[in-house]
Amino acid sequence: MKKIAYIEIDTHAEIAQSFMDVMTGGSSFSVDYYFSKRVKDQVIESGENIFLSDSSMILDQLMAKRYDLIMIGTVHRYFSTFFTIAEKYKTAIIVHNINFSKTSNFNLLKSIFKKDRIYRLKLLWKEGLLDSSKIYLKAKSLLVLDEAFVSEHFKFLPLFYTKYSERIHNEMLTVVIPGGVSQERRDYKKVFSEIKKMEAVYQHSDIQKKPIEFVFLGKADHSELKQLTDLERSLQYINIIYFSDRVSHEDFEKWMQKAAVLWCPIQQETEFFSQKEIYGKTKMTGNIGDAIKFGKLAVFPQNYQSSLDFIIQEQPDLIQQFDELKDLKFDFQKKYSKKAVRRKLENLLNNLIST
């Protein structure tokens, strides 16, 4: 049996969870997971080989065993450590920000004083920031989570499968907006504006009022939290639900299953380490994985280009669009069953190991 080490000592616990879920139950690979405490506390374990780790331990842990492939879930810090791993072992890295992976040292140095100066100086002095681009060059394989990003340099890593396909009957039209409530990556100003427009339509028309609720399924704070509380006070016909604390795994799954449709008002552009990233072109939104996992159609802005059939472009009349989509069926199991996704993943892993 071929052995893989999956390392996530930084950020993306949800991607690690997806990898664990796909590989659980009948996989032909043996996987050891090396997680930081923060990541380990966020994943749901079900008998996997999980070991606590950090940047000071991981090299010794890898030396103690023999692996056919090392997978690194995130390379956004600990650059010196990951460079050593990429030099010594057959390594595959999941790339979350394509432009960042290609950034020159000159641009990295310029970005240090643009934002988060103390943190970025720490990365420079203690964690080998200028090794960043060398890690991606040294790695045997670079992996992306969106098939649209596949190229000569990037291979598609199939992780997302449809775990929940049964519809929950609900008299209320429940529209879920998954993700942290922050203007930085999603256009919440537009969301608030559209909800106010819908409220005005209900107030000034004689049409039958369809019960509708919007669930902001992510932590809201700062100005966005204040805007939500103000919005809630102003609404009479539309209900909104939001969270001022981190949403628990149980609450997230409950509301995602209850959703009639997802609304994903992502920004076209964002930044990572002061490098511009474009959703759908150089950066994937986690909302794609959400839609696949819970078997939900998802409404995206018109400027988001995608060939995926379950992503629907926003229309001017959102109430009508949401109402129509709630009854529209899409067969996620045809392409995204666990069996089909695991078969593709194992084919990839075998290819990564053999080449």
N, C-alpha and C positions, 0 to 999 in steps of 0.2 A: 504494500500500500504506500502510495506516495505521500510525503509529509510536507505540509505548508505551515509557515508561520505568518500570522496576520497581526500586524502591529498598529495600534491606535493609541498613541500617548498624547494626543493633542485635542482634536475638536470633534470629529464627525462620528459620534456614537451611533447616530441613526443609520449611517452607512454600514458600520460594523454589525449592527443588529440585522440589517438586511442580508449581509453575507452569511451570518450565523443561521438565519432562518432558512435560507435556500439550501444550505449545506446540511441542515439537520434532517435526519431520517433517510438513510439509504445511500449516502454519498460514498463514492469509492476513494475519497481522500481522507487523510487524517490531518486535522487542523488544530494547531495550538494558537491560542489568542493571548497576546500581550497587551494589556490595557492599563492605562493610568487609573488611579483610584476614581477620578472624576468620571471617566468613561465607564468603568466597571459599575459604578453606582447607577448609571443610566440604562444599562442593557438588562434584558431579561434572560437569565441563564436557564438552560435546560440540559445540564449534563455535559456541556462543552468543557474542553481543557482550557481554562482561563487562568492566567497568571498575572498578578500585579507587577507593573513595571514602570520605569521612567527612563529618562535619558542617561542616567548614571548607571543603570542596571542592564539595559537591553543588550549591549554588546556581550557581556559575560553570559547572559541567558542564552543567546544564540550560539555562542561557542560551545556550550554544554551539550547541545544536541545537533543532529544532522538533518538539514531540511533540503528538499528539492527546489523550493521556491520561497522567497521572502516577499510578502505583500505589505506595503506601507500605505495606510489609509489616508494620511494627511502629511504633507511636508510644508507646514507654515511656520515652523520654528525647529529648534534642535538640529540645525543644518549640518553642523560638524559631525554629529552622531550619525545622521542619515547618509552623509557622504561616505563615511567609513563603511557602513553597511552595504551601500551600492558598489563600493570598490571590492569588497570581500566576497559578496554572495550574488547569486542570480536573483535580481530584485525587480519587482514590478511596482510601480507607483500609481496611485489614483490621483489624477490631476483635476482639481476643482476650478482652477482659474488659469486658463490657457495663456493669457497674456503675461501673467505673473511668472509662469514657468519659463518664459522666454526673455524676461527682463534682464537688461545688462547691469553690470555692477555700477556703472555710472548713474543709471536711473535709480537704482536702489539707494545709492548714497544721497542723491538729490531728494529722495522721498523721505529720508529720515527726519528732516526738519519741517515737513509739511503737516504732520499730525502725530500724536502719540509719541512725542520725542523721547521720553525716558524709556518707554517700552522698546522702541525701535533701536535706541542706542544700546540697550541690553542685548538685543539680538545681534547687533554688530560686534560688540566687545566679547560677549560670553558664549554666544550660540552659533557663530560662524555664518552670519547673514550672507556674506559674499561667496559662500559655497553654494548658495541656492541654485543658480543656473547649472552649476557643475553636477549637481545631484541628478537632475533630469537628463543630462547628457550621459552620465555614467550608468544610469539604470538600464537594465536589459529591455524593459518594456514600459510604456506609458499607457495608462488606461483612462478611458472617459466613460461617464455614466449616461451619456446621451448619444444615441446612434448617429445623430446628425453631425457629430464632431469627428467621426472616423476619418482618418487620412493615412498617409504613408507613415506618420509618426505616432498616431494614436489608435489604439485598439478599443473596441467596445466591450465593456464589462457588464454583462447582463445580470442584474441583481433583483430587479423588482418584479414580483409576481402578485397575482390577485388573490389575496387571502380571504377577502369578504366579498361575496357576489350576491348574496340574498338581500333584497330590498326590504327595508323596515317601513311598514305602512305608517303614515303620519298625516293627520289632517292639516297640520301647519306646513306651509311651504318653507322649508329650512334651507337657507343658503349659507354655506360655511366658507369663511375666508381663512384658510390655514396659514400659519406662520406668525412670527413675532410682529406685533403692531408697531411698526416703525416706518417713517416716511423714507428712510434711507434706501430700502430695497423694494418697497411697494408703494403705490400711489394712493395713500389713504385719504389725501385731500380730495381726490376724485370720488372715492368711495363715500365719504361723508356728504359730498355735494350731491351724488346720485341718490342717496337715501333721502335727503331733504327734498329732492325733486319728486320722488315717489310719494312721500308724505303729502306734498302739495297737491298731487294728482288725486289722492284719496280724499283730501279735504274739500276739493272744489269740483267734485264730480258725483254723479248719482250712480256710478257703477257699483256693482256688488263688491264689497270689500273682502278680498281674499286674504285670509290670515297668513302673514309672512313674517319671518324672523331672520335676522342676520346674526351669525355667530362669528365673532372675531376670535379665532381659535389660536391664540398665542398671547404671551404676556404683553400688556400695554402699560407704558409708564411715560413720565415726562409730559410733553405737550399733547401727545396723542391720547393719553389717559384723560386729561382734562377735556379735550374735544369730545371724547366719547361720553363722559358724564354730562356735558352740556347738551350733546345731541340727544341723549336718552331723555332728558327733561323736556325737550321740545317735541317729542314724538307722541302722537295719540293713536295712530292706526298701525304703525310698524313697531315691532319689538326688536330690540338688540340685546345681545348677550356678550359680555366681555370679561376679561380676567386681569386683575392687577398683580397676580403672582404667576409664577411659572406653571403652565398647564401640566397636570399629571398625565402619565401615560394612559391611565384608565379614562380620564375625562376626554383626552384627545381621541381615543378610539371610539368612545361612546358617541361623541358628536359627529365624527367622520362617518360612522355607520348610519347615523340618523339623517345625514345630509341628502337632500334631493339633488343638489348640484353644487359644485365648487366654483367659487369666484376667486380668480387669481390675478389681482391687479398689479402685476409686477412692473417695476420700472424697466425701461428699455436698457438703460445704462446704470452701472454701479461702479464701485471702486474696490479694489483689494490692494492694500499696501500702496495706495495712491496711484495704482495702475488701472486704467479704464478697462472694464470688462463689460461685455454685451450679452445679456441673457438670450439664449437660443443660438449664439454664435461662438462665444468664448467661455461661457459659464452656464451651467445647467441650474434650473430652479428645482428645489426639492419638491415642489408641487406636482411635478410629473410623477415622481415616485408615489406621492400621496394618492393621486388619481388612480394609478394602476393598483396599488395595494387594496384600496377600498372600492374599486370598481365604479368610479364616479366620472361622469362627464365634467369637464372643467372649462370655464369661460375665461379666456385670456384677452388682453388688449389686442386691438387690430394690428398694431405694429409688431406683434410677436409672430414670427414665421415658423411654422411647424408642419411637418407632413403626417403627424400622428392624428389618427381619425377621431380620438376622444377629446382632442383640444378644439374648442369652438371659439371663433372670434366674436368679440363683443358686438352687439347690435344696439342701435339707439334706444329702442324700447326694451329696457332690461327686465321689467316686470313680466312682459309678455314672453320674452326669451326664456327666463327662468321657469315660467309656468309651462311652456312647451317642452323644455328639456327634461322636466321631472318625469314625464311619461315616455321619454325616448329611451329605447333599450340598445345597449351596445355589448357585444359578446367579448368581454375581456378574457374569458377562459380560453378562447380559441388560440390566442397568441401568448397569453401571460399566465397560463397555469403553472403551478410550482414545478411539475414534472418537465414541462417544456423549457422553462427558464433554467432549471438545474442542468438539463442536458446540454444547453448552450454554454453554461458556465463551465461545466466539466470539460467540454471540448476545448474551450479557451485555455483553461488551466493546463491541460495536457499539452497543448501547443506551446504555451509559455515555457513549460518545463523541458520539452524536447528540442526547442530551438536555441 
